[in-house]
Amino acid sequence: MGRRCWRRRALVAASLGAALLLLCAAPHALRPAFQNGALGSGWLGGKRKSPLQMLYDLDQGPPFPLAQVHQQRRDLLRRACSRHTRRQRLLQPEDLRHVLVDDTHGLLYCYVPKVACTNWKRVLLALSGRARGDPYAIPAHEAHAAGRLPSLADFSPTEINRRLRAYLAFLFVREPFERLASAYRNKFSRPYSAAFQRRYGTRIVRRLRPSAHPDALARGHDVRFAEFLAYLLDPRTRRDEPFNEHWERAHALCHPCLLRYDVVGKFETLAEDAAFVLGLAGEPGLSFPAPPRPKAAAASHDRAARLFRDISPFYQRRLYDLYKMDFLLFNYSAPSYLRLH
């Protein structure tokens, strides 16, 4: 990872913004916590190293293929941020709302809906001792219940700064259009999402469907994919309120150009990336709930391709521009089924 990158991590943490933190230390004193004795062998009473120290040791030791993959992802993200982010802004507490905290293991996890976040919340509940047994046995509604897992935004500026410097931060991302297609299918095509459809579906139908049937206006249960995309592209949507987290861009939820992430996991390599994080956390025996099988991953791609095939090139381009930063920051190519030229 390199001394310069670790120093940058400390500086980012310390410069979280006057609105959030008071800077009391000179820059030369803002060094990684494990280098000044706060971590390393003292973690958990000397029983083991912290996940951040474990990652640092991997990067400094003999080549380890998966560690090298994540080093490359960090480097790609850093270069993309430098290339495509012109103006940095100060972080606000609300920017940290999606960053969940596991104090027991020293982990910060920024969750992105439709990227295995239910299962990651289950795993964090098991890791933190808030739930026992097999993570997959934890009901989804319990995993998502407010207050079950603390958010980084819940802490004082001093405590936020300490965790940013000392904990391993990770997120998981997904090819943006497959994630978008998954959000549509889950929220607008399933009968168990009736409450979500009444909130958003009725709004979409009312705005975009002339002479809509009264049942559709009341229930919002039959939103078409083209209508959903038109709603996302309508300037009034984000003017009225922020995007719902299920289709908000990953970079807007996790702010990877303002916060340093040590592990950038991907939905496409979920099994090995999840095992890597759990190994760093000192819990290699904890089984991550079964990730998608190759056939399921291929089916997800095919569903997205079918949905977008009926969208005009003009709207495909506009939608790609809307999600472009996620493609660039996380090194995803534009899907081959798009007609962008």
N, C-alpha and C positions, 0 to 999 in steps of 0.2 A: 504493500500500500504506500509505503514511503513516508519519511519524516515530514516532508512538505505537506502531504495530504492530511496527515494527522494534525499538523499545526493549523491547517486551514479549517479542519473540523472544529478545533477549539475556538478559533476566531469567529466562525459563524455562530457558534453557540453563544459566545460572549457578546456578539454584536446583534443580538436578537431584536434590538430596537429600544429606543428610549421609552416608547410607549409600553414596553413589556419588561425590560430589564434596566437596571442601573449599572453602568460599567464602573467598576471600582479597581480593576487591575490593569496594570500596564501590559501592552501586547506581548512583551517577552515573557511575562509570567503565565500567559494563557497557553499552557502545554497540555498534552493529553493526560488524563487523570492517572492512567497506569504508570506514567513516567515519574509522577511525583508521589507514588506510594499509596494513592487512594484505591487502586485496584490491585491486579496481580495476585499474589499469594494471599492477600488479606481478604479476598472476596469470600463471603459466607463463612467468616471466622477461620479463614485459612484452609478450608476444605478443598477448594478448587479455584481455578482462574475464572475471571469473568468472560462472557462471550466475546467482548471487544478485545480482550487480551488474547484469547484463543485465535481470533481472526488475525490479529497482528503477528502472532507467532507463526501462523501458517504462511503469511505473506513474506516473512523474513526467512523462513526455513527452506528446505528442499522443495522443488516444484511439486505442487499438488494440483492435478487437473481441474477439479471443481473450483478450488480457490482461485486458480488462474482465470477461469470463466468469469467469476464474479469481479475479479480485479479489472478485467476487460470491460465489463458492463459499467462499473464505476467510472472508468476512464472515458468511455463513450458518452455517458451521461454528463460528465463534467465538461467535455469538449462541446457537446451540443448546447449545454447551458451557456457557455461562453460565446458560442456562435449565434445563438438565436434569442438570447435574452439581453435586450439593450439596456434596460434600466432596472436596477434592483430596488425593491421597496422594503420598508420595514415590516417585519412580521407582527401580527396582532394576535392576541390570545385566541381568537376564533379560528385562526389558521391552524391551530394545533388540536382542534376538536376531534379530528379523525385519527390522531396518534394515540394509541392505547398503550398503557404502561403495565409491565410486569416487574415489580420491584424485587420479587423473589429471585429472578434469574437475570435481571439487568437487561431487559428487552424493551424496545419501543417499536410498535407495529402500526403502520399507517394502513388502514383498511380501505379497500376500493371495492364497492359492491359489484357483484357478478364476477369476482376473481377469487372464488373460494373463501370469501371473507367469513361466511357462517362457520366453516370448519376451522378457520384460524382462530375465531373467537372461542370456539369449543376447546381448542388446544390451549389457548391462554387461560381459560377458566380452569382447566385441569392442571396446568403448570403452576398457577398461582395458588392452588389449593381451594379455590372457590367452588369447585365441583370435583367429584371423585370418580374414578373408574375410567372406562373407555370414553374418550371424547365424543365419539359418534353417538353414544347413548344420551348425550345432553340434548334436550329438545331445542329446536331452532329458535323458538320464541324465548327460551331462557337465555340462549347465547346472545340474542339481540336486545334483551331487556335493558332499559336505561339504568345506569349505575352499577351494573354487574362488573364491568371492567372500568377502572379509572382512565380518564383521558388526560393527556399532558396539559391540556388547558385548565384542568381543575387545580393545578398546583400554583404556588407563589412563584414570582419571577426567579428567586434564588434557587428554589427546588427544580424549576424547569431547566435552568442553566446547568445545574449539577447533573441532571439526568442526560441532557444533551451531550455533555462532555464524556460521561462515564458509561452510558448504556449502548448496546448494539442496536442500531436503527435499521429496520427493514420494511420493505413493501413488496407487494406482488401486483404485477400488471398483466394486461392481456391485449391481444391485437384489437385495436379500438372498434372496428366495425363488427367483429364477432361479439365483443362485449355489448355493443349497442343492440345487435339483433337478439342477443340473449335477454337483455333487459326488456325489450318489446315483447318477446315471447312469454317471459315470466310474468310480466305485469299487465299485459293487455290481452293475452290469449288463454289465460288459465282461470277457471271459475273460482279458485280460492283467493283471487286478487280482487274481489268485488269492491272492497273498501277503497283500494287504490284506484280502481276504475271509476268509482263515483267521484273521487277527488280530481283526477287528472283526465280521465276519459271523457267525462261530461264536458269538461272545459274545452277539450280538443274538438269534440263534435259540435259544440255550440259555436265555436269560432270558425271552423273550417268546412262544415257540411251544411250547405243551404238546404232548407226544407227537410231537415232531419226528422226522422220518426220520433214521436214522443217517448217511446221506450228507450231509444238510444240517448236522447237528451237526459233522461232520468237516470239511466244506469251506466252509460259510457262503456258498455261491454263489448262493442264491436268495432273498435278503432282500427282502421286499416294502417298498414305500415307507412304508406305514403303520407297519410294524415299525421302520423306521429312525427315523421321527419319534417314535414312542413311546420309543425308546431315548434320543433327545435330551432328551425331556421328563422322563424318569425321574430323580428326584433322586439315585439311586445312581450315575448315570453320571459326573456332575461331582464327586461325593463321592469316587469311586474314583481319578480322574485328570482332568487338564484335558481339554477337548475337543481332538480332533484338529484340526490347523490347517486341514483342508479344510472343516470346518463350524464352526470357531470364528468368532465375530463379528469383523468387520473392526476395530471399535473396540478389541476386547480384544487384537488382534494388534499394532496400530499406535499405540494410545494418543493419538488426535488431540486430546484435551483436556489432555494433559500435554506433548506435543511439538508445536511449531508446524510445520505443513506449508505450504509455499509454493505447491505445485501439487496440487490434488485432481483427479486424472484419473478419468474414468468409462469403464467398459467400453462403455457405449452410445455414446460419442463417442471411441472409442479412437484412430482414425486421426489426427484433428486434435489430440487431446491429446498423443499420443506425438510428433507432429511438433513441437508447441510445446516440449516438454521437450528434444528433440534440438536444436532451434534455439537454445534458451538455453544448451545445453552446447557450442555452437559446432560441431555436427556435423549440419547440415541435410541433408548428402548421404547420411548413413547411413539406409538404408531399414529401417523397422520391419517385421518379418514381417507378412504380409498379415492385417489385422484382419478380423473377421467381416463378411460382406456383409449388406446389409439383409434379404435373404430368410433368411439364417441366424439373424439376430437375432430376426426374427419367429417362426421355428421354435422358437427357445429359449423364447420367451414362451409359445407354444402348448403346448410340452411341459410346462412348469411348470404351466400352467392345467389340463391334463389330469390331472397327478399330484395336484394339490391338490383337484380337483373331487370326488374320492372320499373326502376327509378330512372328518370331521364338523365343523360350526361350532365346537363346543366345543374341539376340538384345534387348529383353525385359529387361534382366538383365543389359546390358550395359546402356540402357536408364534410368533404375531405378537408377543406380549408378550416372548418370549425374545429376539427379534431387533429389538425396537422401537428400541433406541438406534441401530442402524445405519440404520434408516429415518429417524429424526429428525436425526441428525448430518449425513447426506449427502443430505438433501432428497429422499428417495424417498417417493412416496405408496403407501399400502396397495394391493396389486393389486386390480383390479376383480373378479376372479373369487373373491375371498374373501367369506365370509358372516360378517362380524364382529359383526353386530347381531342 
